[in-house]
Amino acid sequence: MSWLETLRTAYDAIRTRRMRSALTMLGILIGIAAVMLTVGLGQGAQQQVASQIDKLGSNLLIVSPGSTTSLTGVRGGRGSATTLTTADAVMLADPSVAPDVKAVAPTSTTQASLTADGTNWTTSVVGTTPSWPEVRARTLSSGRFFTAEELADAQTEAVLGQTTAQELFGARDPVGQQVSIGSQPFTVIGVLATVGSTVGGDQDDQAVVPATTYADVVSPGAGTSVSSIYLEAAGQDVLSAAYQEADNALLTSHGVSATDADFTLSSQQSIVQTATSTSRTLTVLLGGIAAISLLVGGIGVMNIMLVSVTERIREIGLRKALGATPRVIRRQFLTEASLLGLAGGVLGLLLGVLGAAFLPSLIGQPVTVSTVAAVAAIAISVVIGVVAGVYPASRAARLSPIDALRSE
Amino acid sequence: MTEEPAYALFPDTEAQRAPSSAPEVPREPILRLTDVGKTYRSGSLTVEALRGVTLTVDEGDFVAIMGPSGSGKSTLMHILGCLDVPTTGAYRLAGEDVSAMRESQLADVRNRRIGFVFQQFNLLATMSAWRNVELPLVYAGLSRPERKARALASLARVGLADRVDHRPGELSGGQQQRVSVARALVTDPQLLLADEPTGNLDSASTEDVLALFDELNDQGRTIVIITHEQDVADRAHRSVQIRDGRFIDAAAVHTRVGSGR
């Protein structure tokens, strides 16, 4: 009996029991769609996180202050140390110290209230250097960034994020306007182009001022310490070299060994990994639940195939009497089960793709359906069909034609 | 199918047998059972369903096997039909020893050599008449166009050319049994094995089916029919009685002389 004939017989058997076949497929369908959507949701979330981190800047390394232990034994958390200073930033900017570091931007951040024409808005104020736009991969939508001279002169100039500008000035052009940070008036010289939210918060809601001005008037108590230093490596290929150079330079200048380093150096890569590990855990968990529903669907196929064998016992007996070998009978039932699985898988895939198209607008989360996932879904559903069919098929194959024909 | 009419008409007469069987090459009978026994075991219980049955059926013969229920005639039918193998003794079907064959080999023998007609018809309700008839050819591995052509020819042979697309439920009992005869004939088997073929039919349909058997036998088809009805057995050339797993009254087997038509 040819494969084509086996397929035709299996198709006939499925078609003549439409309702039951449809319900059996439904189990696989729901399982496949559920797995595809949860995995797609997880992948979408990971891609979102990755793209957000990309917005932080390319080839970025971040130095943050380490944990502290005071002389009296009071221990502070990570970032509490004030060991990172502008001097470190100057040193790292020196090409002879770290040749693979292209640009350095020390930053200090604090929350402050901004006022303009009686409107006030509380946001983060960032004190940094002119290399900040390059390192953080930011552009300006209007105006300009402050220069090295203005930094040296501690000019009271501010560059606003899109949201901040909107909140303070509405539709008016903020460039050239006055804004007060605390009680000190600043001139707005530029507005940053929008990038949206990243893992570090809303990047469009901030005011950037020269580091010198920041230390003088915004946060006078901080002295020369900074909250982090952003480094841009010269390229993707020298990122790890830049990491090593910066790490060694800081260890040497701080006079500490690697085990009790008073700073943390992290790469974009490590931030992505930390951020995605959470969503990955969630994906695995949800995917696991969806996989269980797929398993239940598979058990449904097996159950129906067993019922089918019992119900068609006379037909099996007749087919055997007419010359079907046990092998042919086994193949017929296996084909039937895998066809059920395949059909459920294809329909589940369609539902998954449909869901991936409509779900994001409902839940505001991207859902990614990859070709790999689609192919895997089909393959898995066929495998489930085959596995679920093995036992019923071998039971059918083992039936004696006499007993099968005799049964009523 | 009509190449040996003399035989079919007078199969049991020595005179007619002589011309076509060459003296130096004796023809192998279609069916030769030698001292066949069948024992069923279920737990500690042993049932001897057949106790040494010997039977020879020549080509073109029409034999009725009669016996009440529990006599072993069903067991004998299963062995004749290669649905089961004997515990002891030998069974040769068309020159082939089938008594020690594996299940897949038996399936092949059933497909090629035996056409079954069952009391319950055993037609697949979801398939049309011609799809039912082509079924044995599916397992013989024939192409679809060839199967259809042969199925239609076989249905025409039993007088159902105008019912090929009907499902079993749309046919009368007699018509259904004729479909199953068409299915039995479609592989052109050496042996037509009928198990109570008229058991579920009214008298008109019974006559219908039995006339068809007569006709097929007249054309040289070898038929073995299992029945408990005397008037069905009377249509055969000879009949054998089975009781308690043995043939009885072997000397006095009923022999029909000449054509009953």
Interface residues (C-beta under 8 A of the other chain):
Chain A: M1 S2 E5 T9 D12 T16 R314 E315 G317 L318 R319 K320 A321 L322 G323 A324 T325 P326 R327 V328 S400 P401 I402 L405
Chain B: H78 G81 L83 D84 E103 S104 A107 D108 R110 N111 R112 F116 F118 N122 L124 T126 M127 L135 P136 V138 Y139 A140 G141 R183
